[in-house]
Amino acid sequence: MKRYKDEILEKFALNVRRKRHSLGINQEELAFRAGVHRTYIGMVERSERNVSLVYADKIAKALDTTITELIK
């Protein structure tokens, strides 16, 4: 059984990737829009980072969505 932490990180990662693809942008462009390094976005999309609320908000805004939508 997965831990809640793992489930929420995977859900966030999947939704970030899906939204990024729907906008037709690559990780580098998302990183630029969010003001973070490209490798950080890669780690987020692979569920390797436990994203803080500040960075989750930056990513959500860069994707023109909300944190709530990214964790649904």
C-alpha distances in whole Angstrom, upper triangle without the diagonal:
4,7,9,12,10,10,13,15,14,15,18,19,19,21,24,24,25,27,29,29,31,33,34,34,33,30,34,35,32,32,36,36,33,35,32,32,31,29,27,27,25,23,22,21,19,17,19,20,19,22,24,26,29,28,25,29,31,29,28,32,33,31,33,30,28,25,24,24,22,19,20
4,6,8,6,7,10,11,11,12,15,16,16,18,20,21,22,24,26,26,28,30,31,31,29,27,30,32,29,29,32,32,29,31,29,29,28,25,24,23,22,19,18,18,16,13,15,16,15,18,21,22,25,24,22,25,27,25,25,29,29,28,30,27,25,22,21,22,19,16,17
4,5,5,6,9,10,11,12,14,16,17,19,20,21,23,24,26,27,29,31,32,31,30,27,30,31,28,28,32,31,28,30,27,28,27,25,23,22,22,19,17,18,16,13,14,15,13,16,18,20,23,22,20,23,25,24,24,27,28,27,29,26,24,20,20,21,19,15,17
4,5,5,6,9,10,10,12,14,15,16,18,20,21,22,24,26,27,29,30,29,28,26,29,30,26,26,30,29,26,28,26,27,26,25,22,21,21,19,16,17,16,13,15,15,12,14,16,17,20,20,17,20,23,21,21,25,26,24,26,23,21,17,16,18,16,12,13
4,6,5,6,9,10,11,12,14,16,17,18,20,21,22,24,26,27,29,27,26,23,26,27,24,23,27,26,23,25,23,23,23,21,18,18,18,15,13,15,14,10,11,11,8,11,13,14,18,17,15,18,20,19,19,23,24,23,25,22,19,16,16,17,15,12,14
4,6,5,6,9,10,10,12,14,15,16,18,20,21,22,24,26,27,26,24,22,25,26,23,23,26,26,23,25,22,23,22,20,18,17,16,14,12,13,11,8,10,10,9,12,15,16,19,18,16,19,21,19,19,23,24,22,25,22,20,17,17,18,15,12,14
4,5,5,6,9,10,11,12,14,15,16,18,20,21,22,24,26,25,24,22,25,26,23,23,27,26,23,26,24,24,23,21,19,18,18,15,13,13,12,9,12,13,11,13,16,17,20,18,16,19,21,19,19,22,23,21,23,20,19,15,15,15,13,10,11
4,5,5,6,8,10,11,12,14,15,16,18,20,21,22,24,23,23,20,24,24,21,21,24,23,20,23,21,22,21,20,17,16,17,15,12,12,12,9,12,11,10,10,13,13,16,15,12,15,18,16,15,19,20,18,20,17,15,12,12,12,10,7,9
4,5,5,6,9,10,10,12,14,15,16,18,20,21,22,21,20,17,20,21,18,18,22,21,18,20,18,19,18,17,14,13,13,11,8,9,9,5,8,8,7,8,11,12,15,13,11,15,16,14,14,18,18,17,20,17,16,12,13,13,10,8,11
4,5,5,6,9,10,11,12,14,15,16,18,20,21,20,19,17,20,21,18,19,22,22,20,22,20,20,18,17,15,13,13,11,9,8,8,5,9,10,10,11,15,16,18,16,13,17,18,15,16,19,19,17,20,18,17,14,14,14,10,9,11
4,5,5,6,9,10,11,12,14,15,16,18,20,20,19,18,21,21,18,19,22,21,19,22,20,21,20,19,17,15,15,14,11,10,10,9,12,13,12,12,15,15,18,16,13,15,17,14,14,17,18,16,18,15,14,12,11,10,7,6,7
4,6,5,6,9,10,11,12,14,15,17,18,17,17,15,18,18,15,16,19,18,16,18,17,18,17,16,14,12,13,12,8,8,10,8,11,10,10,9,12,12,14,12,9,12,13,11,10,14,14,13,15,12,11,9,10,9,5,5,8
4,5,5,6,9,10,11,12,14,16,17,15,14,12,16,16,13,14,18,17,15,18,16,16,14,14,12,9,9,9,6,4,6,6,9,9,10,10,13,14,16,13,11,14,14,11,12,15,15,13,16,14,14,12,13,12,8,9,11
4,6,5,6,9,10,11,12,14,15,15,14,13,17,17,15,16,19,19,17,20,18,19,17,16,15,12,12,12,9,7,8,9,12,13,14,14,17,17,19,16,13,16,17,13,13,16,16,13,16,14,14,13,14,11,8,9,10
4,5,5,6,8,10,10,12,14,14,14,14,17,17,13,15,18,17,16,19,18,19,17,18,16,12,13,14,11,9,11,11,15,14,15,14,16,16,17,15,12,14,15,11,10,14,13,10,13,11,11,10,11,8,5,7,8
4,6,5,6,9,10,11,12,11,11,10,13,13,10,12,15,13,12,15,14,15,14,14,12,9,10,11,8,7,10,11,13,13,14,12,14,14,15,12,10,12,12,8,8,11,10,8,11,10,11,10,12,9,6,9,11
4,6,5,6,9,10,10,10,9,9,12,13,10,12,15,15,14,17,16,16,13,14,13,9,9,11,9,6,9,11,14,14,16,14,17,18,18,15,13,15,15,11,11,14,12,10,13,13,14,14,15,13,10,12,14
4,5,5,6,9,10,11,11,12,15,15,12,15,18,16,16,20,19,19,17,18,17,13,13,15,13,10,13,14,17,17,19,17,20,20,21,18,15,17,17,13,12,15,14,10,13,12,14,14,15,11,10,12,12
4,5,5,6,9,9,11,11,14,13,10,14,16,14,14,17,17,18,16,18,17,13,14,16,13,11,15,15,18,18,19,17,19,18,19,16,14,14,14,11,9,12,10,7,9,9,11,12,13,10,9,12,12
4,5,5,6,6,7,8,11,9,7,11,13,11,12,15,15,15,13,15,14,11,12,14,12,10,14,15,18,17,19,17,19,19,19,16,14,15,14,10,10,12,9,7,10,11,13,14,16,13,11,14,16
4,5,5,6,7,9,12,11,10,14,15,15,16,19,18,18,15,17,17,13,13,16,15,12,15,17,19,20,21,20,22,22,22,19,17,18,17,14,14,15,13,10,13,14,16,17,18,15,14,17,17
4,5,8,10,13,15,13,12,16,17,15,17,20,20,21,18,20,20,16,17,19,17,15,18,19,22,22,23,22,24,23,23,20,18,19,18,15,14,15,13,10,11,12,15,17,18,14,13,17,17
4,6,9,11,13,11,10,14,14,12,14,17,18,19,17,19,19,15,17,19,17,15,19,20,23,22,24,21,23,22,22,19,18,17,16,13,13,13,11,8,9,11,15,17,18,15,14,18,18
4,7,10,12,10,10,14,14,13,16,18,19,19,16,18,19,15,16,19,18,16,19,21,23,23,25,23,25,25,24,21,20,20,18,15,15,16,13,11,13,15,18,20,21,18,17,20,21
4,7,8,6,7,10,11,10,12,15,15,15,12,15,16,12,13,17,16,14,17,19,21,21,23,20,23,23,22,18,18,18,16,13,14,14,11,10,12,15,18,19,21,18,17,20,21
4,5,5,6,9,10,11,12,14,13,13,9,12,13,10,10,14,14,12,15,17,18,18,21,19,22,22,21,18,17,19,16,13,15,16,12,11,15,17,19,20,22,20,17,20,22
4,5,5,6,9,10,10,12,10,9,6,8,9,6,7,10,10,9,12,14,15,15,18,16,19,19,18,15,15,16,14,11,14,15,11,11,15,16,18,18,21,19,16,19,21
4,5,5,6,9,10,10,9,8,5,8,10,8,9,12,13,13,15,17,17,17,20,18,20,21,19,16,16,17,14,12,15,15,12,13,16,18,20,20,23,22,19,22,24
4,5,5,6,9,10,10,10,8,12,12,10,12,15,15,14,17,19,20,19,21,19,20,21,19,16,16,16,13,11,14,13,9,10,13,16,18,19,22,20,18,21,24
4,5,5,6,8,8,9,8,11,10,8,10,13,12,11,15,16,17,16,18,15,17,17,16,12,12,13,10,8,10,10,7,7,11,13,15,15,18,17,14,18,20
4,5,5,6,5,6,5,8,8,6,9,11,11,12,15,16,16,14,16,14,15,16,14,11,12,13,10,8,11,11,8,10,13,15,16,16,20,19,16,19,22
4,5,5,6,7,8,11,11,10,13,15,15,15,18,20,20,18,20,17,18,18,16,13,14,14,11,10,13,12,9,11,14,16,18,18,22,21,19,22,24
4,6,8,10,10,14,13,11,14,16,15,16,19,20,20,19,20,17,17,17,14,12,13,12,8,8,10,9,5,8,10,13,15,16,19,18,17,20,22
4,6,9,10,12,11,9,13,14,13,14,17,18,18,16,16,13,13,13,11,8,9,9,5,5,8,7,5,8,11,12,13,13,17,17,15,17,20
4,7,9,12,10,10,14,15,14,16,19,19,19,16,17,14,14,14,11,9,12,11,8,9,12,11,9,12,14,16,17,16,20,20,18,21,24
4,7,8,7,8,11,12,11,13,16,16,15,13,15,12,13,14,11,8,11,12,9,9,12,13,11,13,16,17,17,17,20,20,18,20,23
4,5,5,7,9,10,11,13,15,16,14,13,15,13,15,17,15,11,14,15,12,11,15,16,13,15,18,20,20,19,23,23,19,22,25
4,5,5,6,9,10,11,13,14,14,13,16,14,17,18,17,13,15,16,13,12,15,16,13,15,18,19,20,19,23,22,19,21,24
4,5,5,6,9,10,11,12,11,11,14,13,16,18,17,14,15,18,15,13,17,18,16,17,21,21,22,20,23,23,19,21,24
4,5,5,6,9,10,11,9,8,11,10,12,15,14,10,12,14,12,11,14,16,14,15,19,19,19,17,20,20,17,18,21
4,5,5,6,9,10,10,9,12,10,13,15,14,10,11,13,11,9,12,14,12,12,16,16,17,15,18,17,14,16,19
4,5,5,6,9,9,9,13,12,15,17,17,14,14,17,15,12,15,17,15,15,19,19,19,18,20,19,16,17,20
4,5,5,6,5,6,9,10,13,16,16,13,13,16,15,13,16,18,17,17,20,20,20,17,20,19,16,16,20
4,5,5,6,5,8,7,11,13,14,10,10,13,13,10,12,15,14,14,17,16,16,14,16,16,12,13,16
4,5,8,8,11,11,14,16,17,13,12,15,15,11,13,16,15,13,17,16,16,15,17,15,12,13,15
4,5,8,11,12,16,18,19,16,15,18,18,15,17,20,18,17,21,20,20,17,19,18,14,15,17
4,6,7,9,13,15,17,14,13,16,17,14,16,19,18,18,21,19,18,16,17,17,13,13,15
4,7,9,13,16,17,14,14,18,18,15,18,21,20,20,23,22,21,18,20,20,16,16,19
4,6,9,12,13,11,11,15,15,13,15,18,18,18,21,20,19,16,18,18,15,14,18
4,7,10,12,10,10,13,14,13,15,18,18,18,21,19,17,14,16,17,14,13,16
4,7,8,6,6,10,10,10,12,14,15,15,18,16,14,11,14,15,12,12,15
4,5,5,6,9,10,11,12,14,15,16,18,17,14,11,14,16,13,13,17
4,5,5,6,9,10,10,12,14,15,16,14,11,8,11,14,12,12,15
4,6,5,6,9,10,11,12,14,15,14,12,10,13,16,14,15,18
4,5,5,6,8,10,10,12,14,13,12,10,14,15,12,14,17
4,5,5,6,9,10,11,12,11,9,6,10,11,9,10,13
4,5,5,6,8,10,10,9,7,6,10,11,10,12,15
4,6,5,6,9,10,10,10,9,13,14,12,14,17
4,5,5,6,9,9,9,8,12,12,9,12,15
4,5,5,6,5,5,6,9,8,7,10,13
4,5,5,6,7,8,12,11,11,14,16
4,5,8,10,11,14,13,12,15,18
4,5,8,10,13,11,10,13,15
4,7,10,12,10,11,14,15
4,7,8,7,8,11,12
4,5,5,7,9,10
4,5,5,6,9
4,5,5,6
4,6,5
4,6
4
